[in-house]
Amino acid sequence: MEKLADLKSYVRSGMFAKIAPYIGLIASTSVFGLLTGGKLLTWANLQNLTNQVIITALVSIGAVFLFGIGSFDLSLGSLVAMTGVFGGVVAIQTGNLALVFLVCLVVPIVAGLIKGLFNAFVEVPFFIFTIILAVVINAFVLVILGKETTLYLDNAVRAIPTFNFTQMTAINVLVLGGYFLACLFIFNHTPMGIEVKMLGGNQKAARQTGLNLTRIRVFAFLISAVGIGLAAFLILIRVRTVGYSTAVSTGNDVMVALVLGGMPISGGPKTRIAAGLVGAATITILNSGLAIMGLSAGIIQLVRGLVFIVVVWVASFSYRTKLLPR
């Protein structure tokens, strides 16, 4: 009992929360590096990991703004799929990659605007709304696909440029790096970033200071929408197919990634953009390591769930003591 009390005291000191995500990332890499006999850390697999982490990282980094204001969005994966399907339809009909990119940005931005306004004006628990929204989006995707289950870019009226493995890796790194740096600057060095953390920390206090809560909420959803659009576009040009099952695990991966990255359960001033990137890297290494070990999909999901429960349990030590009244 004394050891547990000491652990809780250390967690509440704040130091553990800052370093734990990095410890988890290093530990995951080391453990699976050994368990896979070094296969995890081969150059080919590292390139593969880079390509795998991009989608989760882009969506997770944008989601930091949402979770920062205290809004749990459970429709992120579904929105990636819908955006990809819209992009795939445009790609096949026009063969214009620039137009596909534009569509992949516009679709989630429109959806983000709708979600932001709903979050601002409708007094309903937002996560319930996003559960229903995810079902509606999935149904809409089926309507768009019609009798098709998958759209193939090779069927476009004009040839869509293809990129080899090395080129795709470079594109992924440039897109992720640019989006991360932009979000990092906005979150840490602009009034909007400060306001996001204030709203998540204490909504009543934020309102009393005269902040425009509607503007903050809509802004958070629009920033997140950009990450979703970039993720959908990269899926299209890398996989060159899109369908109902596209990004099927992205929503859960983002939730787990944010927790593993040290995202505070309550959002607020302790929120950090790095949580999205570090958490995405950790969950990607976890998934890859388990897959290389030859474990079944069911066992992989079980291990992921156990890891998620342990991290949430540890994070809960400081949750009640640091959560401000709302």
Contacts in CASP RR format, 6 or more apart in sequence:
PFRMAT RR
TARGET T0000
AUTHOR 0000-0000-0000
METHOD contacts of the structure
MODEL  1
MEKLADLKSYVRSGMFAKIAPYIGLIASTSVFGLLTGGKLLTWANLQNLT
NQVIITALVSIGAVFLFGIGSFDLSLGSLVAMTGVFGGVVAIQTGNLALV
FLVCLVVPIVAGLIKGLFNAFVEVPFFIFTIILAVVINAFVLVILGKETT
LYLDNAVRAIPTFNFTQMTAINVLVLGGYFLACLFIFNHTPMGIEVKMLG
GNQKAARQTGLNLTRIRVFAFLISAVGIGLAAFLILIRVRTVGYSTAVST
GNDVMVALVLGGMPISGGPKTRIAAGLVGAATITILNSGLAIMGLSAGII
QLVRGLVFIVVVWVASFSYRTKLLPR
7 317 0 8 1.000
8 317 0 8 1.000
10 16 0 8 1.000
11 17 0 8 1.000
11 314 0 8 1.000
11 317 0 8 1.000
11 318 0 8 1.000
12 317 0 8 1.000
12 318 0 8 1.000
12 321 0 8 1.000
12 322 0 8 1.000
14 318 0 8 1.000
17 262 0 8 1.000
17 264 0 8 1.000
17 270 0 8 1.000
17 315 0 8 1.000
17 318 0 8 1.000
20 262 0 8 1.000
20 314 0 8 1.000
21 260 0 8 1.000
21 261 0 8 1.000
21 262 0 8 1.000
21 274 0 8 1.000
21 275 0 8 1.000
21 278 0 8 1.000
21 279 0 8 1.000
21 282 0 8 1.000
22 278 0 8 1.000
24 260 0 8 1.000
24 282 0 8 1.000
25 278 0 8 1.000
25 279 0 8 1.000
25 281 0 8 1.000
25 282 0 8 1.000
25 285 0 8 1.000
28 282 0 8 1.000
28 285 0 8 1.000
28 286 0 8 1.000
29 40 0 8 1.000
29 41 0 8 1.000
29 285 0 8 1.000
32 40 0 8 1.000
32 285 0 8 1.000
32 286 0 8 1.000
32 288 0 8 1.000
32 289 0 8 1.000
32 290 0 8 1.000
32 292 0 8 1.000
32 293 0 8 1.000
33 39 0 8 1.000
33 40 0 8 1.000
33 41 0 8 1.000
33 289 0 8 1.000
35 289 0 8 1.000
35 293 0 8 1.000
36 289 0 8 1.000
36 292 0 8 1.000
36 293 0 8 1.000
39 45 0 8 1.000
39 292 0 8 1.000
40 285 0 8 1.000
40 288 0 8 1.000
40 289 0 8 1.000
40 292 0 8 1.000
45 288 0 8 1.000
45 292 0 8 1.000
47 165 0 8 1.000
47 166 0 8 1.000
47 169 0 8 1.000
48 288 0 8 1.000
49 284 0 8 1.000
49 285 0 8 1.000
49 288 0 8 1.000
50 169 0 8 1.000
50 172 0 8 1.000
50 173 0 8 1.000
51 165 0 8 1.000
51 168 0 8 1.000
51 169 0 8 1.000
51 172 0 8 1.000
51 238 0 8 1.000
52 284 0 8 1.000
52 287 0 8 1.000
52 288 0 8 1.000
53 280 0 8 1.000
53 281 0 8 1.000
53 284 0 8 1.000
54 172 0 8 1.000
54 175 0 8 1.000
54 176 0 8 1.000
54 231 0 8 1.000
54 234 0 8 1.000
55 80 0 8 1.000
55 231 0 8 1.000
55 234 0 8 1.000
55 235 0 8 1.000
55 247 0 8 1.000
55 250 0 8 1.000
56 250 0 8 1.000
56 253 0 8 1.000
56 254 0 8 1.000
56 257 0 8 1.000
56 280 0 8 1.000
56 283 0 8 1.000
56 284 0 8 1.000
57 176 0 8 1.000
57 180 0 8 1.000
57 257 0 8 1.000
57 276 0 8 1.000
57 277 0 8 1.000
57 280 0 8 1.000
57 281 0 8 1.000
58 175 0 8 1.000
58 176 0 8 1.000
58 179 0 8 1.000
58 227 0 8 1.000
58 228 0 8 1.000
58 229 0 8 1.000
58 230 0 8 1.000
58 231 0 8 1.000
58 234 0 8 1.000
59 76 0 8 1.000
59 77 0 8 1.000
59 80 0 8 1.000
59 224 0 8 1.000
59 227 0 8 1.000
59 228 0 8 1.000
59 231 0 8 1.000
59 250 0 8 1.000
59 251 0 8 1.000
59 254 0 8 1.000
60 253 0 8 1.000
60 254 0 8 1.000
60 257 0 8 1.000
60 258 0 8 1.000
60 275 0 8 1.000
60 276 0 8 1.000
60 277 0 8 1.000
60 279 0 8 1.000
60 280 0 8 1.000
61 179 0 8 1.000
61 180 0 8 1.000
61 183 0 8 1.000
61 227 0 8 1.000
61 273 0 8 1.000
61 276 0 8 1.000
61 277 0 8 1.000
61 280 0 8 1.000
62 183 0 8 1.000
62 223 0 8 1.000
62 224 0 8 1.000
62 226 0 8 1.000
62 227 0 8 1.000
62 276 0 8 1.000
63 73 0 8 1.000
63 76 0 8 1.000
63 224 0 8 1.000
63 254 0 8 1.000
63 258 0 8 1.000
63 276 0 8 1.000
64 183 0 8 1.000
64 187 0 8 1.000
64 258 0 8 1.000
64 263 0 8 1.000
64 271 0 8 1.000
64 272 0 8 1.000
64 273 0 8 1.000
64 275 0 8 1.000
64 276 0 8 1.000
65 183 0 8 1.000
65 187 0 8 1.000
65 196 0 8 1.000
65 219 0 8 1.000
65 220 0 8 1.000
65 221 0 8 1.000
65 223 0 8 1.000
65 224 0 8 1.000
66 72 0 8 1.000
66 73 0 8 1.000
66 220 0 8 1.000
66 221 0 8 1.000
66 224 0 8 1.000
67 258 0 8 1.000
67 263 0 8 1.000
67 267 0 8 1.000
67 271 0 8 1.000
68 196 0 8 1.000
68 197 0 8 1.000
68 199 0 8 1.000
68 200 0 8 1.000
68 220 0 8 1.000
68 263 0 8 1.000
68 264 0 8 1.000
68 267 0 8 1.000
68 268 0 8 1.000
68 271 0 8 1.000
69 196 0 8 1.000
69 199 0 8 1.000
69 200 0 8 1.000
69 216 0 8 1.000
69 217 0 8 1.000
69 220 0 8 1.000
69 267 0 8 1.000
69 268 0 8 1.000
70 199 0 8 1.000
70 200 0 8 1.000
70 266 0 8 1.000
70 267 0 8 1.000
70 268 0 8 1.000
71 119 0 8 1.000
71 126 0 8 1.000
71 127 0 8 1.000
71 217 0 8 1.000
71 220 0 8 1.000
72 126 0 8 1.000
72 127 0 8 1.000
72 130 0 8 1.000
73 115 0 8 1.000
73 126 0 8 1.000
73 127 0 8 1.000
73 130 0 8 1.000
73 224 0 8 1.000
74 127 0 8 1.000
74 130 0 8 1.000
74 131 0 8 1.000
74 134 0 8 1.000
74 251 0 8 1.000
74 255 0 8 1.000
75 115 0 8 1.000
75 130 0 8 1.000
75 131 0 8 1.000
75 133 0 8 1.000
75 134 0 8 1.000
75 137 0 8 1.000
76 224 0 8 1.000
76 228 0 8 1.000
76 250 0 8 1.000
76 251 0 8 1.000
76 254 0 8 1.000
77 134 0 8 1.000
77 247 0 8 1.000
77 248 0 8 1.000
77 250 0 8 1.000
77 251 0 8 1.000
77 254 0 8 1.000
78 133 0 8 1.000
78 134 0 8 1.000
78 137 0 8 1.000
78 138 0 8 1.000
78 141 0 8 1.000
78 251 0 8 1.000
79 108 0 8 1.000
79 111 0 8 1.000
79 137 0 8 1.000
79 228 0 8 1.000
80 228 0 8 1.000
80 229 0 8 1.000
80 231 0 8 1.000
80 232 0 8 1.000
80 235 0 8 1.000
80 246 0 8 1.000
80 247 0 8 1.000
80 250 0 8 1.000
81 137 0 8 1.000
81 138 0 8 1.000
81 141 0 8 1.000
81 232 0 8 1.000
81 242 0 8 1.000
81 243 0 8 1.000
81 244 0 8 1.000
81 245 0 8 1.000
81 246 0 8 1.000
81 247 0 8 1.000
81 248 0 8 1.000
82 107 0 8 1.000
82 111 0 8 1.000
82 137 0 8 1.000
82 140 0 8 1.000
82 141 0 8 1.000
82 144 0 8 1.000
83 104 0 8 1.000
83 107 0 8 1.000
83 108 0 8 1.000
83 228 0 8 1.000
83 229 0 8 1.000
83 232 0 8 1.000
84 104 0 8 1.000
84 107 0 8 1.000
84 232 0 8 1.000
84 233 0 8 1.000
84 235 0 8 1.000
84 236 0 8 1.000
84 242 0 8 1.000
84 243 0 8 1.000
84 246 0 8 1.000
85 141 0 8 1.000
85 144 0 8 1.000
85 145 0 8 1.000
85 151 0 8 1.000
85 242 0 8 1.000
85 243 0 8 1.000
85 246 0 8 1.000
86 103 0 8 1.000
86 104 0 8 1.000
86 107 0 8 1.000
86 144 0 8 1.000
87 100 0 8 1.000
87 103 0 8 1.000
87 104 0 8 1.000
87 107 0 8 1.000
87 232 0 8 1.000
87 233 0 8 1.000
87 236 0 8 1.000
87 242 0 8 1.000
88 100 0 8 1.000
88 151 0 8 1.000
88 153 0 8 1.000
88 236 0 8 1.000
88 242 0 8 1.000
89 144 0 8 1.000
89 151 0 8 1.000
90 96 0 8 1.000
90 99 0 8 1.000
90 100 0 8 1.000
90 103 0 8 1.000
91 97 0 8 1.000
91 100 0 8 1.000
91 151 0 8 1.000
91 153 0 8 1.000
91 156 0 8 1.000
91 160 0 8 1.000
91 236 0 8 1.000
92 151 0 8 1.000
92 152 0 8 1.000
92 153 0 8 1.000
92 155 0 8 1.000
92 156 0 8 1.000
92 157 0 8 1.000
93 156 0 8 1.000
93 157 0 8 1.000
94 100 0 8 1.000
94 156 0 8 1.000
94 157 0 8 1.000
94 158 0 8 1.000
95 156 0 8 1.000
95 157 0 8 1.000
95 158 0 8 1.000
95 159 0 8 1.000
95 160 0 8 1.000
96 158 0 8 1.000
97 160 0 8 1.000
97 161 0 8 1.000
97 237 0 8 1.000
100 160 0 8 1.000
100 233 0 8 1.000
100 236 0 8 1.000
101 233 0 8 1.000
104 229 0 8 1.000
104 230 0 8 1.000
104 232 0 8 1.000
104 233 0 8 1.000
104 236 0 8 1.000
105 225 0 8 1.000
105 226 0 8 1.000
105 229 0 8 1.000
105 230 0 8 1.000
105 233 0 8 1.000
107 229 0 8 1.000
107 232 0 8 1.000
108 225 0 8 1.000
108 226 0 8 1.000
108 227 0 8 1.000
108 228 0 8 1.000
108 229 0 8 1.000
108 232 0 8 1.000
109 222 0 8 1.000
109 225 0 8 1.000
109 226 0 8 1.000
111 225 0 8 1.000
112 218 0 8 1.000
112 221 0 8 1.000
112 222 0 8 1.000
112 224 0 8 1.000
112 225 0 8 1.000
113 218 0 8 1.000
113 221 0 8 1.000
113 222 0 8 1.000
113 225 0 8 1.000
115 129 0 8 1.000
115 130 0 8 1.000
115 133 0 8 1.000
115 221 0 8 1.000
116 217 0 8 1.000
116 218 0 8 1.000
116 220 0 8 1.000
116 221 0 8 1.000
117 214 0 8 1.000
117 218 0 8 1.000
118 126 0 8 1.000
118 129 0 8 1.000
119 126 0 8 1.000
119 129 0 8 1.000
119 217 0 8 1.000
119 221 0 8 1.000
120 213 0 8 1.000
120 214 0 8 1.000
120 217 0 8 1.000
120 218 0 8 1.000
121 214 0 8 1.000
122 129 0 8 1.000
138 244 0 8 1.000
141 243 0 8 1.000
141 244 0 8 1.000
142 244 0 8 1.000
145 151 0 8 1.000
145 243 0 8 1.000
145 244 0 8 1.000
149 243 0 8 1.000
149 244 0 8 1.000
150 241 0 8 1.000
150 242 0 8 1.000
150 243 0 8 1.000
151 241 0 8 1.000
151 242 0 8 1.000
151 243 0 8 1.000
152 240 0 8 1.000
152 241 0 8 1.000
153 160 0 8 1.000
153 236 0 8 1.000
153 240 0 8 1.000
153 241 0 8 1.000
154 160 0 8 1.000
154 240 0 8 1.000
160 237 0 8 1.000
160 240 0 8 1.000
161 237 0 8 1.000
162 240 0 8 1.000
163 171 0 8 1.000
163 237 0 8 1.000
163 238 0 8 1.000
168 237 0 8 1.000
168 238 0 8 1.000
171 234 0 8 1.000
171 237 0 8 1.000
172 234 0 8 1.000
172 238 0 8 1.000
175 230 0 8 1.000
175 234 0 8 1.000
179 226 0 8 1.000
179 227 0 8 1.000
179 230 0 8 1.000
180 273 0 8 1.000
180 277 0 8 1.000
183 223 0 8 1.000
183 273 0 8 1.000
184 273 0 8 1.000
184 274 0 8 1.000
186 192 0 8 1.000
186 193 0 8 1.000
186 223 0 8 1.000
187 193 0 8 1.000
187 196 0 8 1.000
187 271 0 8 1.000
187 273 0 8 1.000
188 273 0 8 1.000
192 216 0 8 1.000
192 219 0 8 1.000
195 206 0 8 1.000
195 211 0 8 1.000
195 216 0 8 1.000
196 216 0 8 1.000
196 219 0 8 1.000
196 220 0 8 1.000
196 268 0 8 1.000
196 271 0 8 1.000
197 267 0 8 1.000
197 268 0 8 1.000
197 269 0 8 1.000
197 271 0 8 1.000
198 205 0 8 1.000
198 206 0 8 1.000
198 209 0 8 1.000
198 211 0 8 1.000
198 268 0 8 1.000
198 269 0 8 1.000
199 206 0 8 1.000
199 211 0 8 1.000
199 213 0 8 1.000
199 216 0 8 1.000
199 217 0 8 1.000
199 268 0 8 1.000
200 206 0 8 1.000
200 266 0 8 1.000
200 267 0 8 1.000
200 268 0 8 1.000
200 271 0 8 1.000
201 266 0 8 1.000
201 267 0 8 1.000
201 268 0 8 1.000
201 269 0 8 1.000
201 324 0 8 1.000
201 326 0 8 1.000
202 324 0 8 1.000
202 325 0 8 1.000
202 326 0 8 1.000
203 213 0 8 1.000
203 326 0 8 1.000
204 325 0 8 1.000
204 326 0 8 1.000
205 324 0 8 1.000
206 213 0 8 1.000
206 216 0 8 1.000
207 213 0 8 1.000
231 247 0 8 1.000
231 250 0 8 1.000
232 247 0 8 1.000
235 242 0 8 1.000
235 246 0 8 1.000
235 247 0 8 1.000
236 242 0 8 1.000
253 280 0 8 1.000
253 283 0 8 1.000
253 287 0 8 1.000
255 308 0 8 1.000
256 283 0 8 1.000
256 304 0 8 1.000
256 305 0 8 1.000
256 307 0 8 1.000
256 308 0 8 1.000
257 276 0 8 1.000
257 279 0 8 1.000
257 280 0 8 1.000
257 282 0 8 1.000
257 283 0 8 1.000
258 275 0 8 1.000
258 276 0 8 1.000
258 279 0 8 1.000
259 265 0 8 1.000
259 308 0 8 1.000
259 311 0 8 1.000
259 312 0 8 1.000
259 315 0 8 1.000
260 278 0 8 1.000
260 279 0 8 1.000
260 282 0 8 1.000
260 283 0 8 1.000
260 307 0 8 1.000
260 308 0 8 1.000
260 311 0 8 1.000
261 274 0 8 1.000
261 275 0 8 1.000
261 276 0 8 1.000
261 278 0 8 1.000
261 279 0 8 1.000
261 282 0 8 1.000
262 272 0 8 1.000
262 275 0 8 1.000
262 278 0 8 1.000
262 279 0 8 1.000
262 315 0 8 1.000
263 271 0 8 1.000
263 272 0 8 1.000
263 275 0 8 1.000
263 276 0 8 1.000
264 270 0 8 1.000
264 271 0 8 1.000
264 315 0 8 1.000
264 319 0 8 1.000
264 322 0 8 1.000
265 312 0 8 1.000
265 315 0 8 1.000
265 316 0 8 1.000
265 319 0 8 1.000
266 319 0 8 1.000
266 322 0 8 1.000
266 323 0 8 1.000
266 324 0 8 1.000
270 322 0 8 1.000
283 304 0 8 1.000
286 303 0 8 1.000
286 304 0 8 1.000
286 307 0 8 1.000
287 300 0 8 1.000
287 304 0 8 1.000
290 299 0 8 1.000
290 300 0 8 1.000
290 303 0 8 1.000
291 300 0 8 1.000
295 303 0 8 1.000
END
